[in-house]
Amino acid sequence: MHLLDQVAWPTAPIRTERLVLRESEARDRAAFVELFASPEVGTYVGGSRPRDELERAVPEVPGRRPGFFVIDLDGAMIGMVTLDPRDPGRPGHVRPDGGETELGYMFLPRAWGRGYAAEACAAALDWFAGVLPGEPVVLCTQSANDRAMRLAAKLGFTEWERFVEYGAEQWFGVRAVRQGTLGP
């Protein structure tokens, strides 16, 4: 059982200055297909998937689970932010037994460069800190992904380690709620 399983879900929508973080709905399905079919989005996450395959595989209401937020701008999905258990079989952990929560996010290319990812991720992290105070959050990205590296720093993640996974160097960072609570 992961920590997020203890949190009441769905959460009430989270509103920021420009965005709404909310539970997935059926109207988001087309945007999910577009997101996962996008070659630009797939650059640092293992590539895109064929649109026809996604049309068959994506459920009517995709992404309904604790820690999964659709990012809504003016009534339309522009991306997603996730807080999920980090797979214990993967490299990169801050606790000997694992159990960390990992931040993930993906946005449609038309939403890039406007600060939406920083705004949405900060709101999700604030929500997480409110429901599970003191719990660290980790983030893993390819070190070649300059935008993701800048966002990680902006959100307060610090490097824990680097390793090779999926044929590329990965940057693994941690965001501790209280400074000094974790150390390499």
C-alpha positions as CSV (number, residue, x, y, z in Angstrom):
1,M,0.0,0.0,0.0
2,H,1.3,3.4,-1.0
3,L,0.8,6.6,1.0
4,L,-1.5,8.1,-1.7
5,D,-3.9,5.1,-1.1
6,Q,-4.6,6.7,2.3
7,V,-5.7,10.0,0.8
8,A,-9.4,10.8,0.0
9,W,-9.8,10.8,-3.8
10,P,-10.9,12.5,-5.9
11,T,-9.6,15.7,-4.4
12,A,-11.5,18.9,-4.9
13,P,-10.2,20.8,-8.0
14,I,-7.1,22.9,-7.2
15,R,-7.1,26.3,-8.7
16,T,-4.1,28.4,-9.5
17,E,-3.8,31.8,-11.1
18,R,-4.4,30.4,-14.6
19,L,-5.1,26.6,-14.2
20,V,-7.3,24.0,-12.7
21,L,-5.9,20.7,-11.5
22,R,-8.8,18.2,-11.6
23,E,-9.8,14.6,-12.0
24,S,-9.9,13.2,-15.5
25,E,-13.2,13.2,-17.4
26,A,-14.4,11.6,-20.6
27,R,-14.0,14.9,-22.5
28,D,-10.2,14.6,-21.9
29,R,-9.8,11.4,-24.0
30,A,-8.9,13.1,-27.3
31,A,-6.2,15.3,-25.5
32,F,-4.7,12.1,-23.9
33,V,-4.5,10.5,-27.4
34,E,-2.9,13.7,-28.8
35,L,-0.4,13.9,-25.8
36,F,0.8,10.3,-26.1
37,A,1.0,10.4,-29.9
38,S,3.1,13.6,-30.0
39,P,6.7,13.0,-31.2
40,E,7.7,16.2,-29.4
41,V,6.2,15.0,-26.0
42,G,7.8,11.6,-26.5
43,T,11.3,12.8,-27.0
44,Y,12.5,12.2,-23.4
45,V,9.9,9.6,-22.3
46,G,10.6,6.7,-24.6
47,G,8.9,8.0,-27.8
48,S,5.4,8.5,-29.0
49,R,2.8,5.8,-29.6
50,P,0.9,5.3,-32.9
51,R,-2.4,7.3,-32.8
52,D,-4.5,4.3,-34.0
53,E,-3.1,2.1,-31.2
54,L,-4.0,4.8,-28.7
55,E,-7.5,5.2,-30.1
56,R,-8.0,1.5,-29.4
57,A,-6.2,1.4,-26.0
58,V,-7.1,4.7,-24.1
59,P,-10.1,4.1,-21.9
60,E,-13.2,6.3,-22.1
61,V,-12.0,8.1,-18.9
62,P,-8.2,7.9,-18.8
63,G,-6.1,8.4,-15.7
64,R,-8.6,8.0,-12.9
65,R,-6.5,7.3,-9.9
66,P,-5.1,8.9,-6.7
67,G,-2.4,11.4,-7.5
68,F,-3.4,12.0,-11.2
69,F,-4.3,15.5,-12.1
70,V,-5.6,16.8,-15.5
71,I,-4.3,20.3,-16.1
72,D,-7.1,22.4,-17.4
73,L,-6.7,25.8,-19.1
74,D,-10.0,27.6,-19.9
75,G,-12.0,24.4,-19.9
76,A,-9.6,22.3,-22.0
77,M,-6.9,19.7,-21.0
78,I,-3.4,20.9,-21.8
79,G,-1.4,18.3,-19.8
80,M,-1.2,16.1,-16.7
81,V,0.7,16.0,-13.4
82,T,1.1,12.7,-11.5
83,L,2.2,11.8,-8.1
84,D,2.9,8.1,-8.2
85,P,4.8,5.4,-6.2
86,R,8.3,5.1,-7.6
87,D,8.8,1.5,-8.9
88,P,11.0,-0.2,-6.3
89,G,12.7,-2.2,-9.1
90,R,14.0,0.9,-10.8
91,P,17.3,2.7,-9.8
92,G,16.9,5.8,-7.8
93,H,15.6,5.8,-4.2
94,V,16.1,8.0,-1.2
95,R,15.0,5.4,1.3
96,P,16.6,2.0,1.6
97,D,13.2,0.3,1.2
98,G,11.8,2.6,-1.5
99,G,8.3,3.8,-1.1
100,E,8.9,7.3,-2.4
101,T,6.4,9.4,-4.3
102,E,7.5,10.5,-7.8
103,L,6.4,13.7,-9.6
104,G,5.7,13.3,-13.3
105,Y,4.2,15.6,-15.8
106,M,3.5,15.9,-19.5
107,F,2.1,18.9,-21.5
108,L,0.9,19.3,-25.0
109,P,3.5,21.2,-27.1
110,R,1.2,24.2,-27.6
111,A,1.3,24.7,-23.8
112,W,5.1,24.7,-23.6
113,G,7.1,27.8,-22.7
114,R,4.3,29.6,-20.8
115,G,5.1,28.5,-17.2
116,Y,2.1,26.2,-17.0
117,A,4.3,23.2,-15.9
118,A,5.9,25.1,-13.1
119,E,2.5,26.5,-11.9
120,A,0.7,23.1,-12.1
121,C,3.6,21.1,-10.5
122,A,4.0,23.6,-7.7
123,A,0.3,23.4,-6.9
124,A,0.4,19.6,-7.0
125,L,3.4,19.6,-4.7
126,D,1.7,22.0,-2.3
127,W,-1.4,19.8,-2.2
128,F,0.8,16.7,-1.5
129,A,2.7,18.5,1.3
130,G,-0.7,19.4,2.8
131,V,-2.1,15.8,2.8
132,L,1.2,14.0,3.5
133,P,3.3,16.5,5.5
134,G,7.0,15.7,5.8
135,E,7.0,13.1,2.9
136,P,9.7,13.6,0.3
137,V,8.9,13.7,-3.4
138,V,11.4,12.5,-6.1
139,L,11.8,13.4,-9.7
140,C,13.7,11.6,-12.5
141,T,14.5,13.0,-15.9
142,Q,17.0,12.6,-18.6
143,S,19.9,14.9,-17.9
144,A,19.8,16.0,-21.6
145,N,16.3,17.4,-21.0
146,D,17.3,21.0,-20.3
147,R,13.8,22.3,-19.7
148,A,13.0,19.5,-17.2
149,M,16.3,20.2,-15.4
150,R,15.5,23.9,-15.1
151,L,11.9,23.1,-13.8
152,A,13.3,20.6,-11.3
153,A,15.6,23.3,-9.8
154,K,12.7,25.9,-9.9
155,L,10.5,23.5,-7.9
156,G,13.2,22.9,-5.3
157,F,14.5,19.5,-6.3
158,T,18.2,18.8,-5.6
159,E,20.3,16.2,-7.2
160,W,20.5,12.9,-5.3
161,E,22.3,10.8,-8.0
162,R,22.7,10.1,-11.7
163,F,22.5,6.7,-13.4
164,V,21.9,5.2,-16.8
165,E,18.5,3.9,-17.6
166,Y,16.7,3.4,-20.9
167,G,20.0,4.0,-22.7
168,A,20.5,7.6,-21.4
169,E,21.9,9.3,-18.3
170,Q,19.1,10.1,-15.8
171,W,19.1,12.9,-13.2
172,F,17.4,11.8,-10.0
173,G,16.4,14.5,-7.5
174,V,14.6,14.9,-4.2
175,R,12.4,17.6,-2.8
176,A,12.4,17.4,1.0
177,V,9.7,19.2,2.8
178,R,11.9,20.1,5.7
179,Q,15.5,20.9,4.8
180,G,18.0,18.5,6.3
181,T,15.6,15.6,6.6
182,L,17.3,13.6,3.9
183,G,20.9,13.3,2.9
184,P,22.9,11.2,0.4
